[in-house]
């Protein structure tokens, strides 16, 4: 009987107790360092993509520009 009473008392204390709240902010330094590396990698990828786009636009202009090169491709399709 005392075990049951003790168990009920312990359970009621746990149910009535307020929820615990964290009091200290947690900073994950490793995650921040990884984020900085990812941002640098994404910046390099963006620069590469812009360079590829510029090169492709230049190639397209050279084929369809004012020199008449577009007439060479007219009969191929």
mmCIF file of the N, C-alpha and C atoms, coordinates in Angstrom:
data_MODEL
# 
_entry.id   MODEL 
# 
loop_
_atom_site.group_PDB 
_atom_site.id 
_atom_site.type_symbol 
_atom_site.label_atom_id 
_atom_site.label_alt_id 
_atom_site.label_comp_id 
_atom_site.label_asym_id 
_atom_site.label_entity_id 
_atom_site.label_seq_id 
_atom_site.pdbx_PDB_ins_code 
_atom_site.Cartn_x 
_atom_site.Cartn_y 
_atom_site.Cartn_z 
_atom_site.occupancy 
_atom_site.B_iso_or_equiv 
_atom_site.pdbx_formal_charge 
_atom_site.auth_seq_id 
_atom_site.auth_comp_id 
_atom_site.auth_asym_id 
_atom_site.auth_atom_id 
_atom_site.pdbx_PDB_model_num 
ATOM 1   N N  . UNK A 1 1  ? 0.815  -1.187 0.000   1.00 0.00 ? 1  UNK A N  1 
ATOM 2   C CA . UNK A 1 1  ? 0.000  0.000  0.000   1.00 0.00 ? 1  UNK A CA 1 
ATOM 3   C C  . UNK A 1 1  ? 0.866  1.260  0.000   1.00 0.00 ? 1  UNK A C  1 
ATOM 4   N N  . UNK A 1 2  ? 1.966  1.231  0.729   1.00 0.00 ? 2  UNK A N  1 
ATOM 5   C CA . UNK A 1 2  ? 2.825  2.409  0.775   1.00 0.00 ? 2  UNK A CA 1 
ATOM 6   C C  . UNK A 1 2  ? 3.543  2.627  -0.558  1.00 0.00 ? 2  UNK A C  1 
ATOM 7   N N  . UNK A 1 3  ? 3.849  1.537  -1.276  1.00 0.00 ? 3  UNK A N  1 
ATOM 8   C CA . UNK A 1 3  ? 4.469  1.688  -2.596  1.00 0.00 ? 3  UNK A CA 1 
ATOM 9   C C  . UNK A 1 3  ? 3.500  2.349  -3.564  1.00 0.00 ? 3  UNK A C  1 
ATOM 10  N N  . UNK A 1 4  ? 2.253  1.931  -3.515  1.00 0.00 ? 4  UNK A N  1 
ATOM 11  C CA . UNK A 1 4  ? 1.242  2.512  -4.392  1.00 0.00 ? 4  UNK A CA 1 
ATOM 12  C C  . UNK A 1 4  ? 1.023  3.976  -4.040  1.00 0.00 ? 4  UNK A C  1 
ATOM 13  N N  . UNK A 1 5  ? 0.950  4.269  -2.770  1.00 0.00 ? 5  UNK A N  1 
ATOM 14  C CA . UNK A 1 5  ? 0.755  5.644  -2.326  1.00 0.00 ? 5  UNK A CA 1 
ATOM 15  C C  . UNK A 1 5  ? 1.950  6.511  -2.715  1.00 0.00 ? 5  UNK A C  1 
ATOM 16  N N  . UNK A 1 6  ? 3.148  5.971  -2.602  1.00 0.00 ? 6  UNK A N  1 
ATOM 17  C CA . UNK A 1 6  ? 4.352  6.708  -2.990  1.00 0.00 ? 6  UNK A CA 1 
ATOM 18  C C  . UNK A 1 6  ? 4.373  6.956  -4.493  1.00 0.00 ? 6  UNK A C  1 
ATOM 19  N N  . UNK A 1 7  ? 3.979  5.961  -5.273  1.00 0.00 ? 7  UNK A N  1 
ATOM 20  C CA . UNK A 1 7  ? 3.950  6.110  -6.723  1.00 0.00 ? 7  UNK A CA 1 
ATOM 21  C C  . UNK A 1 7  ? 2.928  7.156  -7.140  1.00 0.00 ? 7  UNK A C  1 
ATOM 22  N N  . UNK A 1 8  ? 1.757  7.139  -6.526  1.00 0.00 ? 8  UNK A N  1 
ATOM 23  C CA . UNK A 1 8  ? 0.718  8.129  -6.838  1.00 0.00 ? 8  UNK A CA 1 
ATOM 24  C C  . UNK A 1 8  ? 1.186  9.523  -6.444  1.00 0.00 ? 8  UNK A C  1 
ATOM 25  N N  . UNK A 1 9  ? 1.840  9.647  -5.319  1.00 0.00 ? 9  UNK A N  1 
ATOM 26  C CA . UNK A 1 9  ? 2.345  10.945 -4.870  1.00 0.00 ? 9  UNK A CA 1 
ATOM 27  C C  . UNK A 1 9  ? 3.418  11.468 -5.824  1.00 0.00 ? 9  UNK A C  1 
ATOM 28  N N  . UNK A 1 10 ? 4.328  10.614 -6.240  1.00 0.00 ? 10 UNK A N  1 
ATOM 29  C CA . UNK A 1 10 ? 5.383  11.023 -7.165  1.00 0.00 ? 10 UNK A CA 1 
ATOM 30  C C  . UNK A 1 10 ? 4.802  11.427 -8.513  1.00 0.00 ? 10 UNK A C  1 
ATOM 31  N N  . UNK A 1 11 ? 3.826  10.674 -8.995  1.00 0.00 ? 11 UNK A N  1 
ATOM 32  C CA . UNK A 1 11 ? 3.192  10.984 -10.269 1.00 0.00 ? 11 UNK A CA 1 
ATOM 33  C C  . UNK A 1 11 ? 2.445  12.304 -10.199 1.00 0.00 ? 11 UNK A C  1 
ATOM 34  N N  . UNK A 1 12 ? 1.758  12.550 -9.102  1.00 0.00 ? 12 UNK A N  1 
ATOM 35  C CA . UNK A 1 12 ? 1.015  13.805 -8.974  1.00 0.00 ? 12 UNK A CA 1 
ATOM 36  C C  . UNK A 1 12 ? 1.961  14.999 -8.888  1.00 0.00 ? 12 UNK A C  1 
ATOM 37  N N  . UNK A 1 13 ? 3.111  14.827 -8.266  1.00 0.00 ? 13 UNK A N  1 
ATOM 38  C CA . UNK A 1 13 ? 4.096  15.914 -8.210  1.00 0.00 ? 13 UNK A CA 1 
ATOM 39  C C  . UNK A 1 13 ? 4.628  16.214 -9.606  1.00 0.00 ? 13 UNK A C  1 
ATOM 40  N N  . UNK A 1 14 ? 4.884  15.180 -10.392 1.00 0.00 ? 14 UNK A N  1 
ATOM 41  C CA . UNK A 1 14 ? 5.382  15.384 -11.753 1.00 0.00 ? 14 UNK A CA 1 
ATOM 42  C C  . UNK A 1 14 ? 4.343  16.062 -12.635 1.00 0.00 ? 14 UNK A C  1 
ATOM 43  N N  . UNK A 1 15 ? 3.082  15.721 -12.447 1.00 0.00 ? 15 UNK A N  1 
ATOM 44  C CA . UNK A 1 15 ? 2.020  16.301 -13.267 1.00 0.00 ? 15 UNK A CA 1 
ATOM 45  C C  . UNK A 1 15 ? 1.800  17.761 -12.900 1.00 0.00 ? 15 UNK A C  1 
ATOM 46  N N  . UNK A 1 16 ? 1.884  18.084 -11.624 1.00 0.00 ? 16 UNK A N  1 
ATOM 47  C CA . UNK A 1 16 ? 1.607  19.436 -11.144 1.00 0.00 ? 16 UNK A CA 1 
ATOM 48  C C  . UNK A 1 16 ? 2.795  20.371 -11.375 1.00 0.00 ? 16 UNK A C  1 
ATOM 49  N N  . UNK A 1 17 ? 3.992  19.855 -11.453 1.00 0.00 ? 17 UNK A N  1 
ATOM 50  C CA . UNK A 1 17 ? 5.194  20.684 -11.585 1.00 0.00 ? 17 UNK A CA 1 
ATOM 51  C C  . UNK A 1 17 ? 5.154  21.453 -12.906 1.00 0.00 ? 17 UNK A C  1 
ATOM 52  N N  . UNK A 1 18 ? 5.578  22.717 -12.887 1.00 0.00 ? 18 UNK A N  1 
ATOM 53  C CA . UNK A 1 18 ? 5.590  23.504 -14.125 1.00 0.00 ? 18 UNK A CA 1 
ATOM 54  C C  . UNK A 1 18 ? 6.663  22.994 -15.082 1.00 0.00 ? 18 UNK A C  1 
ATOM 55  N N  . UNK A 1 19 ? 6.459  23.303 -16.352 1.00 0.00 ? 19 UNK A N  1 
ATOM 56  C CA . UNK A 1 19 ? 7.415  22.876 -17.372 1.00 0.00 ? 19 UNK A CA 1 
ATOM 57  C C  . UNK A 1 19 ? 8.732  23.625 -17.186 1.00 0.00 ? 19 UNK A C  1 
ATOM 58  N N  . UNK A 1 20 ? 9.825  22.938 -17.415 1.00 0.00 ? 20 UNK A N  1 
ATOM 59  C CA . UNK A 1 20 ? 11.145 23.551 -17.290 1.00 0.00 ? 20 UNK A CA 1 
ATOM 60  C C  . UNK A 1 20 ? 11.430 24.397 -18.524 1.00 0.00 ? 20 UNK A C  1 
ATOM 61  N N  . UNK A 1 21 ? 12.079 25.511 -18.310 1.00 0.00 ? 21 UNK A N  1 
ATOM 62  C CA . UNK A 1 21 ? 12.429 26.395 -19.423 1.00 0.00 ? 21 UNK A CA 1 
ATOM 63  C C  . UNK A 1 21 ? 13.936 26.633 -19.382 1.00 0.00 ? 21 UNK A C  1 
ATOM 64  N N  . UNK A 1 22 ? 14.532 26.632 -20.540 1.00 0.00 ? 22 UNK A N  1 
ATOM 65  C CA . UNK A 1 22 ? 15.974 26.865 -20.615 1.00 0.00 ? 22 UNK A CA 1 
ATOM 66  C C  . UNK A 1 22 ? 16.269 28.323 -20.273 1.00 0.00 ? 22 UNK A C  1 
ATOM 67  N N  . UNK A 1 23 ? 17.324 28.530 -19.542 1.00 0.00 ? 23 UNK A N  1 
ATOM 68  C CA . UNK A 1 23 ? 17.675 29.876 -19.111 1.00 0.00 ? 23 UNK A CA 1 
ATOM 69  C C  . UNK A 1 23 ? 18.886 30.435 -19.855 1.00 0.00 ? 23 UNK A C  1 
ATOM 70  N N  . UNK A 1 24 ? 19.616 29.595 -20.557 1.00 0.00 ? 24 UNK A N  1 
ATOM 71  C CA . UNK A 1 24 ? 20.820 30.027 -21.243 1.00 0.00 ? 24 UNK A CA 1 
ATOM 72  C C  . UNK A 1 24 ? 20.687 29.767 -22.728 1.00 0.00 ? 24 UNK A C  1 
ATOM 73  N N  . UNK A 1 25 ? 21.093 30.726 -23.524 1.00 0.00 ? 25 UNK A N  1 
ATOM 74  C CA . UNK A 1 25 ? 21.109 30.534 -24.969 1.00 0.00 ? 25 UNK A CA 1 
ATOM 75  C C  . UNK A 1 25 ? 22.276 29.617 -25.322 1.00 0.00 ? 25 UNK A C  1 
ATOM 76  N N  . UNK A 1 26 ? 22.046 28.741 -26.273 1.00 0.00 ? 26 UNK A N  1 
ATOM 77  C CA . UNK A 1 26 ? 23.073 27.799 -26.700 1.00 0.00 ? 26 UNK A CA 1 
ATOM 78  C C  . UNK A 1 26 ? 23.555 28.211 -28.085 1.00 0.00 ? 26 UNK A C  1 
ATOM 79  N N  . UNK A 1 27 ? 24.855 28.349 -28.235 1.00 0.00 ? 27 UNK A N  1 
ATOM 80  C CA . UNK A 1 27 ? 25.450 28.722 -29.511 1.00 0.00 ? 27 UNK A CA 1 
ATOM 81  C C  . UNK A 1 27 ? 26.284 27.547 -29.995 1.00 0.00 ? 27 UNK A C  1 
ATOM 82  N N  . UNK A 1 28 ? 25.961 27.065 -31.184 1.00 0.00 ? 28 UNK A N  1 
ATOM 83  C CA . UNK A 1 28 ? 26.695 25.946 -31.768 1.00 0.00 ? 28 UNK A CA 1 
ATOM 84  C C  . UNK A 1 28 ? 27.762 26.515 -32.702 1.00 0.00 ? 28 UNK A C  1 
ATOM 85  N N  . UNK A 1 29 ? 28.970 26.640 -32.194 1.00 0.00 ? 29 UNK A N  1 
ATOM 86  C CA . UNK A 1 29 ? 30.062 27.253 -32.946 1.00 0.00 ? 29 UNK A CA 1 
ATOM 87  C C  . UNK A 1 29 ? 30.400 26.432 -34.182 1.00 0.00 ? 29 UNK A C  1 
ATOM 88  N N  . UNK A 1 30 ? 30.363 25.123 -34.067 1.00 0.00 ? 30 UNK A N  1 
ATOM 89  C CA . UNK A 1 30 ? 30.661 24.263 -35.216 1.00 0.00 ? 30 UNK A CA 1 
ATOM 90  C C  . UNK A 1 30 ? 29.670 24.465 -36.345 1.00 0.00 ? 30 UNK A C  1 
ATOM 91  N N  . UNK A 1 31 ? 28.395 24.626 -36.007 1.00 0.00 ? 31 UNK A N  1 
ATOM 92  C CA . UNK A 1 31 ? 27.375 24.847 -37.031 1.00 0.00 ? 31 UNK A CA 1 
ATOM 93  C C  . UNK A 1 31 ? 27.565 26.200 -37.704 1.00 0.00 ? 31 UNK A C  1 
ATOM 94  N N  . UNK A 1 32 ? 27.963 27.201 -36.943 1.00 0.00 ? 32 UNK A N  1 
ATOM 95  C CA . UNK A 1 32 ? 28.201 28.524 -37.522 1.00 0.00 ? 32 UNK A CA 1 
ATOM 96  C C  . UNK A 1 32 ? 29.401 28.482 -38.466 1.00 0.00 ? 32 UNK A C  1 
ATOM 97  N N  . UNK A 1 33 ? 30.448 27.783 -38.085 1.00 0.00 ? 33 UNK A N  1 
ATOM 98  C CA . UNK A 1 33 ? 31.623 27.651 -38.954 1.00 0.00 ? 33 UNK A CA 1 
ATOM 99  C C  . UNK A 1 33 ? 31.262 26.921 -40.240 1.00 0.00 ? 33 UNK A C  1 
ATOM 100 N N  . UNK A 1 34 ? 30.454 25.877 -40.136 1.00 0.00 ? 34 UNK A N  1 
ATOM 101 C CA . UNK A 1 34 ? 30.015 25.140 -41.322 1.00 0.00 ? 34 UNK A CA 1 
ATOM 102 C C  . UNK A 1 34 ? 29.168 26.033 -42.216 1.00 0.00 ? 34 UNK A C  1 
ATOM 103 N N  . UNK A 1 35 ? 28.318 26.861 -41.627 1.00 0.00 ? 35 UNK A N  1 
ATOM 104 C CA . UNK A 1 35 ? 27.482 27.774 -42.398 1.00 0.00 ? 35 UNK A CA 1 
ATOM 105 C C  . UNK A 1 35 ? 28.333 28.781 -43.161 1.00 0.00 ? 35 UNK A C  1 
ATOM 106 N N  . UNK A 1 36 ? 29.388 29.284 -42.534 1.00 0.00 ? 36 UNK A N  1 
ATOM 107 C CA . UNK A 1 36 ? 30.282 30.230 -43.203 1.00 0.00 ? 36 UNK A CA 1 
ATOM 108 C C  . UNK A 1 36 ? 30.952 29.565 -44.402 1.00 0.00 ? 36 UNK A C  1 
ATOM 109 N N  . UNK A 1 37 ? 31.378 28.317 -44.246 1.00 0.00 ? 37 UNK A N  1 
ATOM 110 C CA . UNK A 1 37 ? 31.991 27.587 -45.362 1.00 0.00 ? 37 UNK A CA 1 
ATOM 111 C C  . UNK A 1 37 ? 30.993 27.378 -46.489 1.00 0.00 ? 37 UNK A C  1 
ATOM 112 N N  . UNK A 1 38 ? 29.753 27.044 -46.144 1.00 0.00 ? 38 UNK A N  1 
ATOM 113 C CA . UNK A 1 38 ? 28.728 26.820 -47.159 1.00 0.00 ? 38 UNK A CA 1 
ATOM 114 C C  . UNK A 1 38 ? 28.414 28.103 -47.915 1.00 0.00 ? 38 UNK A C  1 
ATOM 115 N N  . UNK A 1 39 ? 28.382 29.225 -47.213 1.00 0.00 ? 39 UNK A N  1 
ATOM 116 C CA . UNK A 1 39 ? 28.118 30.504 -47.876 1.00 0.00 ? 39 UNK A CA 1 
ATOM 117 C C  . UNK A 1 39 ? 29.249 30.835 -48.845 1.00 0.00 ? 39 UNK A C  1 
ATOM 118 N N  . UNK A 1 40 ? 30.488 30.590 -48.453 1.00 0.00 ? 40 UNK A N  1 
ATOM 119 C CA . UNK A 1 40 ? 31.625 30.845 -49.342 1.00 0.00 ? 40 UNK A CA 1 
ATOM 120 C C  . UNK A 1 40 ? 31.555 29.950 -50.575 1.00 0.00 ? 40 UNK A C  1 
ATOM 121 N N  . UNK A 1 41 ? 31.194 28.692 -50.386 1.00 0.00 ? 41 UNK A N  1 
ATOM 122 C CA . UNK A 1 41 ? 31.060 27.773 -51.516 1.00 0.00 ? 41 UNK A CA 1 
ATOM 123 C C  . UNK A 1 41 ? 29.941 28.212 -52.447 1.00 0.00 ? 41 UNK A C  1 
ATOM 124 N N  . UNK A 1 42 ? 28.814 28.611 -51.889 1.00 0.00 ? 42 UNK A N  1 
ATOM 125 C CA . UNK A 1 42 ? 27.700 29.079 -52.716 1.00 0.00 ? 42 UNK A CA 1 
ATOM 126 C C  . UNK A 1 42 ? 28.065 30.345 -53.478 1.00 0.00 ? 42 UNK A C  1 
ATOM 127 N N  . UNK A 1 43 ? 28.863 31.211 -52.863 1.00 0.00 ? 43 UNK A N  1 
ATOM 128 C CA . UNK A 1 43 ? 29.308 32.427 -53.545 1.00 0.00 ? 43 UNK A CA 1 
ATOM 129 C C  . UNK A 1 43 ? 30.187 32.082 -54.748 1.00 0.00 ? 43 UNK A C  1 
ATOM 130 N N  . UNK A 1 44 ? 31.080 31.113 -54.579 1.00 0.00 ? 44 UNK A N  1 
ATOM 131 C CA . UNK A 1 44 ? 31.924 30.673 -55.695 1.00 0.00 ? 44 UNK A CA 1 
ATOM 132 C C  . UNK A 1 44 ? 31.081 30.047 -56.798 1.00 0.00 ? 44 UNK A C  1 
ATOM 133 N N  . UNK A 1 45 ? 30.094 29.250 -56.427 1.00 0.00 ? 45 UNK A N  1 
ATOM 134 C CA . UNK A 1 45 ? 29.231 28.620 -57.419 1.00 0.00 ? 45 UNK A CA 1 
ATOM 135 C C  . UNK A 1 45 ? 28.430 29.665 -58.183 1.00 0.00 ? 45 UNK A C  1 
ATOM 136 N N  . UNK A 1 46 ? 27.970 30.692 -57.494 1.00 0.00 ? 46 UNK A N  1 
ATOM 137 C CA . UNK A 1 46 ? 27.218 31.753 -58.148 1.00 0.00 ? 46 UNK A CA 1 
ATOM 138 C C  . UNK A 1 46 ? 28.097 32.522 -59.126 1.00 0.00 ? 46 UNK A C  1 
ATOM 139 N N  . UNK A 1 47 ? 29.332 32.796 -58.740 1.00 0.00 ? 47 UNK A N  1 
ATOM 140 C CA . UNK A 1 47 ? 30.268 33.476 -59.631 1.00 0.00 ? 47 UNK A CA 1 
ATOM 141 C C  . UNK A 1 47 ? 30.541 32.634 -60.869 1.00 0.00 ? 47 UNK A C  1 
ATOM 142 N N  . UNK A 1 48 ? 30.729 31.338 -60.689 1.00 0.00 ? 48 UNK A N  1 
ATOM 143 C CA . UNK A 1 48 ? 30.952 30.439 -61.823 1.00 0.00 ? 48 UNK A CA 1 
ATOM 144 C C  . UNK A 1 48 ? 29.740 30.406 -62.740 1.00 0.00 ? 48 UNK A C  1 
ATOM 145 N N  . UNK A 1 49 ? 28.551 30.355 -62.172 1.00 0.00 ? 49 UNK A N  1 
ATOM 146 C CA . UNK A 1 49 ? 27.332 30.328 -62.984 1.00 0.00 ? 49 UNK A CA 1 
ATOM 147 C C  . UNK A 1 49 ? 27.172 31.624 -63.772 1.00 0.00 ? 49 UNK A C  1 
ATOM 148 N N  . UNK A 1 50 ? 27.493 32.764 -63.157 1.00 0.00 ? 50 UNK A N  1 
ATOM 149 C CA . UNK A 1 50 ? 27.417 34.045 -63.879 1.00 0.00 ? 50 UNK A CA 1 
ATOM 150 C C  . UNK A 1 50 ? 28.413 34.078 -65.034 1.00 0.00 ? 50 UNK A C  1 
ATOM 151 N N  . UNK A 1 51 ? 29.625 33.594 -64.790 1.00 0.00 ? 51 UNK A N  1 
ATOM 152 C CA . UNK A 1 51 ? 30.629 33.557 -65.856 1.00 0.00 ? 51 UNK A CA 1 
ATOM 153 C C  . UNK A 1 51 ? 30.186 32.657 -67.002 1.00 0.00 ? 51 UNK A C  1 
ATOM 154 N N  . UNK A 1 52 ? 29.598 31.508 -66.684 1.00 0.00 ? 52 UNK A N  1 
ATOM 155 C CA . UNK A 1 52 ? 29.106 30.608 -67.727 1.00 0.00 ? 52 UNK A CA 1 
ATOM 156 C C  . UNK A 1 52 ? 27.980 31.258 -68.517 1.00 0.00 ? 52 UNK A C  1 
ATOM 157 N N  . UNK A 1 53 ? 27.085 31.969 -67.828 1.00 0.00 ? 53 UNK A N  1 
ATOM 158 C CA . UNK A 1 53 ? 25.994 32.653 -68.514 1.00 0.00 ? 53 UNK A CA 1 
ATOM 159 C C  . UNK A 1 53 ? 26.530 33.729 -69.446 1.00 0.00 ? 53 UNK A C  1 
ATOM 160 N N  . UNK A 1 54 ? 27.490 34.514 -68.979 1.00 0.00 ? 54 UNK A N  1 
ATOM 161 C CA . UNK A 1 54 ? 28.085 35.549 -69.832 1.00 0.00 ? 54 UNK A CA 1 
ATOM 162 C C  . UNK A 1 54 ? 28.756 34.940 -71.053 1.00 0.00 ? 54 UNK A C  1 
ATOM 163 N N  . UNK A 1 55 ? 29.496 33.850 -70.860 1.00 0.00 ? 55 UNK A N  1 
ATOM 164 C CA . UNK A 1 55 ? 30.165 33.192 -71.982 1.00 0.00 ? 55 UNK A CA 1 
ATOM 165 C C  . UNK A 1 55 ? 29.153 32.654 -72.979 1.00 0.00 ? 55 UNK A C  1 
ATOM 166 N N  . UNK A 1 56 ? 28.075 32.060 -72.485 1.00 0.00 ? 56 UNK A N  1 
ATOM 167 C CA . UNK A 1 56 ? 27.038 31.524 -73.366 1.00 0.00 ? 56 UNK A CA 1 
ATOM 168 C C  . UNK A 1 56 ? 26.358 32.640 -74.140 1.00 0.00 ? 56 UNK A C  1 
ATOM 169 N N  . UNK A 1 57 ? 26.106 33.772 -73.481 1.00 0.00 ? 57 UNK A N  1 
ATOM 170 C CA . UNK A 1 57 ? 25.496 34.904 -74.179 1.00 0.00 ? 57 UNK A CA 1 
ATOM 171 C C  . UNK A 1 57 ? 26.421 35.436 -75.268 1.00 0.00 ? 57 UNK A C  1 
ATOM 172 N N  . UNK A 1 58 ? 27.714 35.498 -74.984 1.00 0.00 ? 58 UNK A N  1 
ATOM 173 C CA . UNK A 1 58 ? 28.671 35.946 -75.998 1.00 0.00 ? 58 UNK A CA 1 
ATOM 174 C C  . UNK A 1 58 ? 28.704 34.988 -77.186 1.00 0.00 ? 58 UNK A C  1 
ATOM 175 N N  . UNK A 1 59 ? 28.670 33.698 -76.917 1.00 0.00 ? 59 UNK A N  1 
ATOM 176 C CA . UNK A 1 59 ? 28.664 32.717 -77.998 1.00 0.00 ? 59 UNK A CA 1 
ATOM 177 C C  . UNK A 1 59 ? 27.390 32.832 -78.827 1.00 0.00 ? 59 UNK A C  1 
ATOM 178 N N  . UNK A 1 60 ? 26.265 33.040 -78.172 1.00 0.00 ? 60 UNK A N  1 
ATOM 179 C CA . UNK A 1 60 ? 25.004 33.189 -78.887 1.00 0.00 ? 60 UNK A CA 1 
ATOM 180 C C  . UNK A 1 60 ? 25.026 34.449 -79.750 1.00 0.00 ? 60 UNK A C  1 
ATOM 181 N N  . UNK A 1 61 ? 25.553 35.549 -79.213 1.00 0.00 ? 61 UNK A N  1 
ATOM 182 C CA . UNK A 1 61 ? 25.640 36.785 -79.989 1.00 0.00 ? 61 UNK A CA 1 
ATOM 183 C C  . UNK A 1 61 ? 26.586 36.630 -81.173 1.00 0.00 ? 61 UNK A C  1 
ATOM 184 N N  . UNK A 1 62 ? 27.632 35.849 -81.011 1.00 0.00 ? 62 UNK A N  1 
ATOM 185 C CA . UNK A 1 62 ? 28.558 35.658 -82.122 1.00 0.00 ? 62 UNK A CA 1 
ATOM 186 C C  . UNK A 1 62 ? 27.918 34.849 -83.242 1.00 0.00 ? 62 UNK A C  1 
ATOM 187 N N  . UNK A 1 63 ? 26.956 33.973 -82.890 1.00 0.00 ? 63 UNK A N  1 
ATOM 188 C CA . UNK A 1 63 ? 26.285 33.187 -83.930 1.00 0.00 ? 63 UNK A CA 1 
ATOM 189 C C  . UNK A 1 63 ? 25.131 33.943 -84.575 1.00 0.00 ? 63 UNK A C  1 
ATOM 190 N N  . UNK A 1 64 ? 24.516 34.862 -83.847 1.00 0.00 ? 64 UNK A N  1 
ATOM 191 C CA . UNK A 1 64 ? 23.333 35.545 -84.378 1.00 0.00 ? 64 UNK A CA 1 
ATOM 192 C C  . UNK A 1 64 ? 23.562 37.040 -84.530 1.00 0.00 ? 64 UNK A C  1 
ATOM 193 N N  . UNK A 1 65 ? 24.782 37.500 -84.447 1.00 0.00 ? 65 UNK A N  1 
ATOM 194 C CA . UNK A 1 65 ? 25.088 38.929 -84.488 1.00 0.00 ? 65 UNK A CA 1 
ATOM 195 C C  . UNK A 1 65 ? 24.978 39.511 -85.896 1.00 0.00 ? 65 UNK A C  1 
ATOM 196 N N  . UNK A 1 66 ? 25.504 40.724 -86.048 1.00 0.00 ? 66 UNK A N  1 
ATOM 197 C CA . UNK A 1 66 ? 25.395 41.465 -87.296 1.00 0.00 ? 66 UNK A CA 1 
ATOM 198 C C  . UNK A 1 66 ? 26.350 41.024 -88.384 1.00 0.00 ? 66 UNK A C  1 
ATOM 199 N N  . UNK A 1 67 ? 27.109 39.957 -88.196 1.00 0.00 ? 67 UNK A N  1 
ATOM 200 C CA . UNK A 1 67 ? 28.066 39.518 -89.217 1.00 0.00 ? 67 UNK A CA 1 
ATOM 201 C C  . UNK A 1 67 ? 27.447 38.556 -90.212 1.00 0.00 ? 67 UNK A C  1 
ATOM 202 N N  . UNK A 1 68 ? 26.189 38.171 -90.001 1.00 0.00 ? 68 UNK A N  1 
ATOM 203 C CA . UNK A 1 68 ? 25.538 37.264 -90.931 1.00 0.00 ? 68 UNK A CA 1 
ATOM 204 C C  . UNK A 1 68 ? 25.811 35.800 -90.666 1.00 0.00 ? 68 UNK A C  1 
ATOM 205 N N  . UNK A 1 69 ? 26.348 35.463 -89.512 1.00 0.00 ? 69 UNK A N  1 
ATOM 206 C CA . UNK A 1 69 ? 26.639 34.068 -89.201 1.00 0.00 ? 69 UNK A CA 1 
ATOM 207 C C  . UNK A 1 69 ? 25.364 33.250 -89.022 1.00 0.00 ? 69 UNK A C  1 
ATOM 208 N N  . UNK A 1 70 ? 24.240 33.923 -88.710 1.00 0.00 ? 70 UNK A N  1 
ATOM 209 C CA . UNK A 1 70 ? 22.996 33.193 -88.523 1.00 0.00 ? 70 UNK A CA 1 
ATOM 210 C C  . UNK A 1 70 ? 22.507 32.569 -89.820 1.00 0.00 ? 70 UNK A C  1 
ATOM 211 N N  . UNK A 1 71 ? 22.926 33.105 -90.952 1.00 0.00 ? 71 UNK A N  1 
ATOM 212 C CA . UNK A 1 71 ? 22.505 32.523 -92.233 1.00 0.00 ? 71 UNK A CA 1 
ATOM 213 C C  . UNK A 1 71 ? 23.195 31.186 -92.486 1.00 0.00 ? 71 UNK A C  1 
ATOM 214 N N  . UNK A 1 72 ? 24.348 30.961 -91.883 1.00 0.00 ? 72 UNK A N  1 
ATOM 215 C CA . UNK A 1 72 ? 25.030 29.681 -92.040 1.00 0.00 ? 72 UNK A CA 1 
ATOM 216 C C  . UNK A 1 72 ? 24.258 28.558 -91.355 1.00 0.00 ? 72 UNK A C  1 
ATOM 217 N N  . UNK A 1 73 ? 23.572 28.875 -90.275 1.00 0.00 ? 73 UNK A N  1 
ATOM 218 C CA . UNK A 1 73 ? 22.832 27.871 -89.529 1.00 0.00 ? 73 UNK A CA 1 
ATOM 219 C C  . UNK A 1 73 ? 21.408 27.691 -90.036 1.00 0.00 ? 73 UNK A C  1 
ATOM 220 N N  . UNK A 1 74 ? 20.955 28.530 -90.946 1.00 0.00 ? 74 UNK A N  1 
ATOM 221 C CA . UNK A 1 74 ? 19.561 28.493 -91.382 1.00 0.00 ? 74 UNK A CA 1 
ATOM 222 C C  . UNK A 1 74 ? 19.209 27.176 -92.073 1.00 0.00 ? 74 UNK A C  1 
ATOM 223 N N  . UNK A 1 75 ? 20.100 26.593 -92.820 1.00 0.00 ? 75 UNK A N  1 
ATOM 224 C CA . UNK A 1 75 ? 19.780 25.378 -93.554 1.00 0.00 ? 75 UNK A CA 1 
ATOM 225 C C  . UNK A 1 75 ? 20.080 24.089 -92.819 1.00 0.00 ? 75 UNK A C  1 
ATOM 226 N N  . UNK A 1 76 ? 20.571 24.146 -91.620 1.00 0.00 ? 76 UNK A N  1 
ATOM 227 C CA . UNK A 1 76 ? 20.969 22.925 -90.920 1.00 0.00 ? 76 UNK A CA 1 
ATOM 228 C C  . UNK A 1 76 ? 19.832 22.262 -90.172 1.00 0.00 ? 76 UNK A C  1 
ATOM 229 N N  . UNK A 1 77 ? 18.778 22.970 -89.871 1.00 0.00 ? 77 UNK A N  1 
ATOM 230 C CA . UNK A 1 77 ? 17.688 22.382 -89.085 1.00 0.00 ? 77 UNK A CA 1 
ATOM 231 C C  . UNK A 1 77 ? 16.577 21.912 -89.981 1.00 0.00 ? 77 UNK A C  1 
# 
